[in-house]
Amino acid sequence: MLCIYCGQRPQFWAVRCVICRQWFSKHPLPTAARRAMRLYLEAEQKRQAQEVQAKARAAIRALLASGQFKGQKAKALRLYAGLDGSCWRTYTEVAKLMRVSKQNVHQLLMTPREVLTQLLVPWK
């Protein structure tokens, strides 16, 4: 099948080639191709987010294993990162589990988060 305007072979399952689609349509790609690209980009963003979370969890495990943080700070960090097999939690969820205020959880996690930021994002 050839393009109905220029006679070239269409790159996709359409009646017009990509060049002619740009002239006569506001979307040069067919709907299914745009959907496939959008799904691919969403999957790639999800994979990158999971990779960042995995690196952060590994750094948190190393930090807790070093013994730098103990007691309430270690417990709050463990709950926040979901090292017990669950997903990442919010300050409110950690506060409910520890039976303390949200502000107290924020204060407990302030120092560990600064250390993790220096470990994961080294500034030049």
Contacts in CASP RR format, 6 or more apart in sequence:
PFRMAT RR
TARGET T0000
AUTHOR 0000-0000-0000
METHOD contacts of the structure
MODEL  1
MLCIYCGQRPQFWAVRCVICRQWFSKHPLPTAARRAMRLYLEAEQKRQAQ
EVQAKARAAIRALLASGQFKGQKAKALRLYAGLDGSCWRTYTEVAKLMRV
SKQNVHQLLMTPREVLTQLLVPWK
1 9 0 8 1.000
1 10 0 8 1.000
1 15 0 8 1.000
2 8 0 8 1.000
2 9 0 8 1.000
2 10 0 8 1.000
3 9 0 8 1.000
3 10 0 8 1.000
3 15 0 8 1.000
3 16 0 8 1.000
3 17 0 8 1.000
3 20 0 8 1.000
4 15 0 8 1.000
4 16 0 8 1.000
4 20 0 8 1.000
5 16 0 8 1.000
5 17 0 8 1.000
5 20 0 8 1.000
5 23 0 8 1.000
5 24 0 8 1.000
6 17 0 8 1.000
6 19 0 8 1.000
6 20 0 8 1.000
7 17 0 8 1.000
8 17 0 8 1.000
8 19 0 8 1.000
9 17 0 8 1.000
10 16 0 8 1.000
10 17 0 8 1.000
10 18 0 8 1.000
11 17 0 8 1.000
11 18 0 8 1.000
12 18 0 8 1.000
12 29 0 8 1.000
12 30 0 8 1.000
12 33 0 8 1.000
13 30 0 8 1.000
13 32 0 8 1.000
14 21 0 8 1.000
14 30 0 8 1.000
16 24 0 8 1.000
16 25 0 8 1.000
18 28 0 8 1.000
18 29 0 8 1.000
21 27 0 8 1.000
21 28 0 8 1.000
21 29 0 8 1.000
22 28 0 8 1.000
27 34 0 8 1.000
29 37 0 8 1.000
53 88 0 8 1.000
55 120 0 8 1.000
56 81 0 8 1.000
56 116 0 8 1.000
56 120 0 8 1.000
57 81 0 8 1.000
57 82 0 8 1.000
57 83 0 8 1.000
59 116 0 8 1.000
59 119 0 8 1.000
59 120 0 8 1.000
60 77 0 8 1.000
60 78 0 8 1.000
60 81 0 8 1.000
60 83 0 8 1.000
60 112 0 8 1.000
60 116 0 8 1.000
61 83 0 8 1.000
63 69 0 8 1.000
63 77 0 8 1.000
63 112 0 8 1.000
63 115 0 8 1.000
63 116 0 8 1.000
63 119 0 8 1.000
64 74 0 8 1.000
64 77 0 8 1.000
64 78 0 8 1.000
64 83 0 8 1.000
67 74 0 8 1.000
68 115 0 8 1.000
69 77 0 8 1.000
69 111 0 8 1.000
69 112 0 8 1.000
72 98 0 8 1.000
72 108 0 8 1.000
73 108 0 8 1.000
73 109 0 8 1.000
73 111 0 8 1.000
73 112 0 8 1.000
75 98 0 8 1.000
76 94 0 8 1.000
76 98 0 8 1.000
76 105 0 8 1.000
76 108 0 8 1.000
76 109 0 8 1.000
76 112 0 8 1.000
77 108 0 8 1.000
77 109 0 8 1.000
77 112 0 8 1.000
78 84 0 8 1.000
79 89 0 8 1.000
79 93 0 8 1.000
79 94 0 8 1.000
79 97 0 8 1.000
79 98 0 8 1.000
80 88 0 8 1.000
80 89 0 8 1.000
80 91 0 8 1.000
80 94 0 8 1.000
80 105 0 8 1.000
80 109 0 8 1.000
81 88 0 8 1.000
82 88 0 8 1.000
82 89 0 8 1.000
89 97 0 8 1.000
91 102 0 8 1.000
91 105 0 8 1.000
91 106 0 8 1.000
91 109 0 8 1.000
92 102 0 8 1.000
94 105 0 8 1.000
95 101 0 8 1.000
95 102 0 8 1.000
95 104 0 8 1.000
95 105 0 8 1.000
98 105 0 8 1.000
END
